[in-house]
Amino acid sequence: MPMTHRKAVWVMVGAALLWSIAGVVSRHLEAARGFEVTFWRSGFNALALVVLLSWLKGPGPLWAALRGGGRAMWLSGVCWAVMYTAFMMALTLTSVANVLVTMAIGPLLTALLARAALGHRLAPRTWGAIALAGAGIAWMYGHEVVGNDPKALLGTLVALAVPMAAAVNWTLLQHLKGHDTPPDMLSAVLIGALLSAAVTLPLAWPLAASAHDLSLLALLGVVQLAIPCLMAVAAARVLSGPEISLLGLLEVVFGVLWAWLGAGETPSAAVLGGGALVLAALVVNEWLGLRQRQRPATS
């Protein structure tokens, strides 16, 4: 069914909320570490996506889409695989706040890439929101990342791969919206999960996850990854790339909060202040956008 802009915004808010539980859940793992965490999470993600996409599309159309997927679908799948893998690896190297703050440069990268690759002009309100969110991110980044130990710095560098891959992915999805018959990119999410699991399995062997770990990693694969990623792709049919990326910043705020409440990773005043600026940027951008869309209807 057609999705309105307002509904797409709420779908992205829900996706960001589900994405944000990864940090706090991963802090309660017993034995699984490093590449094994990524393998199990991506593997459970792939299983969940097979079930969900078979239900949405039917088994026949799903496998036909995977077999006949063009370059765009496979490029998107590679982007999803990079995001899945780099995110969990970064969490094993540094704090949840450092990973999420680093990922929060995504809106700026997406806006710049959409401008360079697609020639899209952004509304002044969106540039203003990116600038305000960037100020909040810089506030958090300067206090949470700079000066950390080498392992934390490595985790930050690994985390940088996530917003870079996301910028390419959202820009690609935005480009495909302009086609007369845009391809259904939901299957690309499954391709990403399969690639991530296949690449990390040899590096994760021998496996050491306990039953407790497997239950948590199954939760991450299904609830934190499969469902919200499909929600994000559905919202991308309506929202622009920069809008999707900007709304995705809510994951930073939610994720730091969950890590504080559920894992004892107390955020600094800089994280709280910067997070408030990020939230303000989101609220103001969406409020101005809503007023702008309502004005022609009222006229």
Legacy VTK file of the C-alpha trace (Angstrom):
# vtk DataFile Version 3.0
C-alpha trace
ASCII
DATASET POLYDATA
POINTS 299 float
0.000 0.000 0.000
1.170 3.582 -0.641
3.079 5.106 2.269
2.640 8.767 3.184
5.600 10.931 4.097
4.479 11.135 7.727
4.120 7.368 7.968
7.553 6.890 6.377
9.054 9.191 9.018
7.528 7.124 11.824
8.682 3.913 10.165
12.250 5.255 10.190
11.916 6.330 13.826
10.837 2.775 14.677
13.748 1.342 12.682
16.223 3.561 14.531
14.756 2.468 17.867
15.204 -1.206 16.999
18.710 -0.660 15.606
19.731 1.071 18.827
19.540 -2.037 21.050
22.656 -3.649 19.533
25.144 -2.054 21.909
23.406 -2.871 25.157
22.552 -6.446 24.103
26.115 -7.162 22.945
27.461 -6.114 26.350
25.687 -9.111 27.943
27.360 -11.784 25.800
29.289 -14.439 27.738
31.752 -16.128 25.368
31.162 -14.933 21.790
33.651 -12.288 20.683
34.855 -10.489 17.570
34.036 -12.091 14.239
31.874 -14.775 15.875
29.447 -12.116 17.109
29.138 -10.767 13.572
28.744 -14.250 12.059
25.903 -15.357 14.327
24.106 -12.012 14.106
24.308 -11.975 10.299
23.372 -15.660 10.105
20.238 -15.209 12.213
19.500 -12.089 10.196
19.666 -14.082 6.961
17.346 -16.805 8.313
14.819 -14.212 9.487
14.959 -12.401 6.138
14.308 -15.623 4.219
11.151 -16.139 6.285
10.007 -12.500 6.136
10.713 -11.986 2.438
9.145 -15.343 1.521
6.047 -14.194 3.399
6.039 -10.785 1.690
6.983 -11.893 -1.821
6.405 -15.638 -1.917
9.299 -18.145 -2.148
9.355 -18.185 -5.951
9.594 -14.413 -6.505
12.207 -14.090 -3.749
14.625 -16.581 -5.291
13.922 -15.199 -8.762
14.829 -11.731 -7.494
18.071 -13.038 -5.986
19.038 -14.902 -9.165
18.157 -12.013 -11.443
19.361 -9.188 -9.239
21.243 -6.607 -11.240
24.311 -4.609 -10.326
22.305 -2.163 -8.248
20.922 -4.918 -6.015
24.338 -6.486 -5.493
25.973 -3.108 -4.820
23.315 -2.416 -2.203
23.884 -5.901 -0.777
27.620 -5.227 -0.431
26.817 -1.958 1.362
24.544 -3.802 3.811
27.273 -6.424 4.381
29.854 -3.736 5.183
27.452 -2.054 7.610
26.576 -5.329 9.360
30.198 -6.426 9.723
31.911 -3.140 10.584
29.299 -2.163 13.173
29.607 -5.285 15.314
33.395 -5.416 14.976
33.617 -1.796 16.126
31.472 -2.581 19.188
33.987 -5.230 20.261
36.823 -2.669 20.112
35.413 0.464 21.701
32.446 1.861 23.619
28.888 2.050 22.322
29.007 5.856 22.474
32.175 6.025 20.346
30.707 3.747 17.668
27.372 5.533 17.492
28.892 9.011 17.531
31.212 8.052 14.673
28.298 6.639 12.685
26.418 9.883 13.128
28.392 11.595 10.363
26.165 9.614 7.981
23.728 12.450 7.134
26.537 14.761 6.063
28.167 12.061 3.915
24.810 11.141 2.375
23.908 14.751 1.608
27.283 15.431 0.010
27.224 12.212 -2.021
23.658 12.854 -3.222
24.713 16.340 -4.224
27.811 15.103 -6.096
26.378 11.945 -7.682
22.758 12.936 -8.326
22.939 16.718 -8.445
20.206 16.962 -5.838
19.599 20.286 -4.184
18.807 20.113 -0.505
16.307 22.378 1.201
17.866 25.055 3.429
16.136 23.473 6.433
17.911 20.161 5.739
21.312 21.861 5.497
20.529 23.683 8.728
19.539 20.431 10.432
22.734 18.746 9.236
24.790 21.668 10.539
23.065 21.591 13.935
23.381 17.818 14.191
27.013 18.106 13.096
27.670 20.547 15.928
26.217 18.071 18.401
28.247 15.254 16.911
31.449 17.317 17.031
30.726 18.124 20.672
30.363 14.442 21.504
33.177 13.331 19.188
35.751 15.682 20.664
35.152 14.411 24.181
34.429 10.740 23.556
36.861 9.742 20.813
39.899 12.005 20.720
42.589 10.872 23.125
41.343 7.310 23.616
43.645 4.275 23.653
44.808 2.654 20.372
42.182 -0.098 20.558
39.389 2.464 20.864
40.890 4.438 17.979
40.898 1.286 15.837
37.257 0.713 16.755
36.451 4.263 15.694
38.180 3.768 12.327
36.281 0.504 11.763
33.024 2.276 12.656
33.714 4.873 9.955
32.998 2.191 7.344
29.350 2.116 8.468
28.322 5.689 7.536
30.402 5.521 4.351
28.593 2.374 3.179
25.253 3.786 4.340
25.788 6.977 2.323
26.382 4.941 -0.833
23.364 2.744 -0.107
20.878 5.551 0.599
22.087 7.522 -2.439
21.692 4.433 -4.627
18.149 3.837 -3.356
17.307 7.491 -3.982
18.660 7.238 -7.533
16.563 4.140 -8.243
13.372 5.928 -7.169
13.627 8.021 -10.350
13.282 4.976 -12.616
9.964 4.202 -14.285
10.059 0.665 -12.864
12.400 0.786 -9.850
13.668 -2.622 -8.693
12.521 -4.033 -5.381
15.609 -3.627 -3.193
14.316 -5.594 -0.206
16.253 -8.648 -1.420
19.502 -6.662 -1.180
19.160 -6.759 2.613
19.261 -10.575 2.446
22.264 -10.503 0.112
24.096 -8.342 2.644
23.333 -10.752 5.483
24.525 -13.767 3.485
27.745 -12.025 2.412
28.500 -10.893 5.969
27.939 -14.378 7.402
30.013 -16.046 4.662
32.980 -13.690 5.083
33.098 -13.842 8.892
32.553 -17.609 9.393
36.162 -18.663 8.587
37.476 -15.848 10.792
35.156 -16.821 13.655
36.134 -20.513 13.759
36.192 -22.298 16.190
32.840 -21.117 17.500
32.523 -20.582 21.250
29.087 -19.002 21.760
27.029 -20.354 24.655
23.298 -21.014 24.524
22.802 -17.700 26.330
24.877 -15.936 23.671
22.961 -17.586 20.834
19.638 -16.386 22.238
20.918 -12.807 22.416
22.488 -12.983 18.953
19.232 -14.388 17.550
17.453 -11.385 19.078
19.941 -9.071 17.370
19.663 -10.858 14.043
15.855 -10.790 13.936
14.609 -7.823 15.978
17.601 -5.478 15.794
18.569 -6.149 12.175
16.166 -7.987 9.862
12.958 -6.150 10.749
14.311 -2.570 10.954
16.402 -2.940 7.773
13.286 -3.922 5.825
11.467 -0.986 7.433
14.246 1.376 6.306
14.165 0.128 2.707
10.387 0.571 2.651
10.701 4.124 4.012
13.384 4.883 1.401
10.699 4.637 -1.287
9.208 7.861 0.087
11.960 9.702 1.967
15.076 11.240 0.449
18.517 9.843 1.238
19.495 12.741 3.533
16.145 12.489 5.355
16.637 8.763 5.972
20.165 9.319 7.185
19.122 12.213 9.412
16.316 10.220 11.025
18.751 7.361 11.483
20.653 9.620 13.904
18.043 8.719 16.494
19.922 5.433 16.799
22.787 7.402 18.362
20.593 8.948 21.040
18.641 5.776 21.789
21.754 3.575 21.716
23.716 5.711 24.180
20.678 5.755 26.473
20.257 1.949 26.401
23.987 1.414 27.042
23.744 3.778 30.014
20.656 2.145 31.527
21.365 -1.485 30.630
25.139 -1.858 30.571
26.451 0.806 32.942
28.266 2.785 30.207
27.565 6.204 31.700
27.677 8.927 29.017
29.494 12.156 29.694
27.899 15.597 29.747
29.240 16.055 26.208
27.294 13.025 24.966
24.103 14.242 26.629
24.496 17.798 25.331
25.421 16.686 21.832
22.545 14.228 21.762
20.153 17.020 22.658
21.387 19.019 19.643
20.906 16.003 17.379
17.336 15.572 18.609
16.656 19.288 18.142
17.916 19.092 14.560
15.581 16.192 13.789
12.519 17.796 15.365
13.026 21.193 13.711
13.721 19.673 10.276
10.631 17.470 10.323
8.415 20.242 11.749
9.474 22.708 9.037
9.059 20.030 6.386
5.550 19.232 7.616
4.569 22.914 7.492
5.990 23.230 3.985
4.019 20.218 2.744
0.797 21.400 4.394
0.988 24.924 2.929
0.122 23.958 -0.702
-2.743 21.771 0.507
-4.150 24.652 2.557
-3.840 27.009 -0.397
LINES 1 300
299 0 1 2 3 4 5 6 7 8 9 10 11 12 13 14 15 16 17 18 19 20 21 22 23 24 25 26 27 28 29 30 31 32 33 34 35 36 37 38 39 40 41 42 43 44 45 46 47 48 49 50 51 52 53 54 55 56 57 58 59 60 61 62 63 64 65 66 67 68 69 70 71 72 73 74 75 76 77 78 79 80 81 82 83 84 85 86 87 88 89 90 91 92 93 94 95 96 97 98 99 100 101 102 103 104 105 106 107 108 109 110 111 112 113 114 115 116 117 118 119 120 121 122 123 124 125 126 127 128 129 130 131 132 133 134 135 136 137 138 139 140 141 142 143 144 145 146 147 148 149 150 151 152 153 154 155 156 157 158 159 160 161 162 163 164 165 166 167 168 169 170 171 172 173 174 175 176 177 178 179 180 181 182 183 184 185 186 187 188 189 190 191 192 193 194 195 196 197 198 199 200 201 202 203 204 205 206 207 208 209 210 211 212 213 214 215 216 217 218 219 220 221 222 223 224 225 226 227 228 229 230 231 232 233 234 235 236 237 238 239 240 241 242 243 244 245 246 247 248 249 250 251 252 253 254 255 256 257 258 259 260 261 262 263 264 265 266 267 268 269 270 271 272 273 274 275 276 277 278 279 280 281 282 283 284 285 286 287 288 289 290 291 292 293 294 295 296 297 298
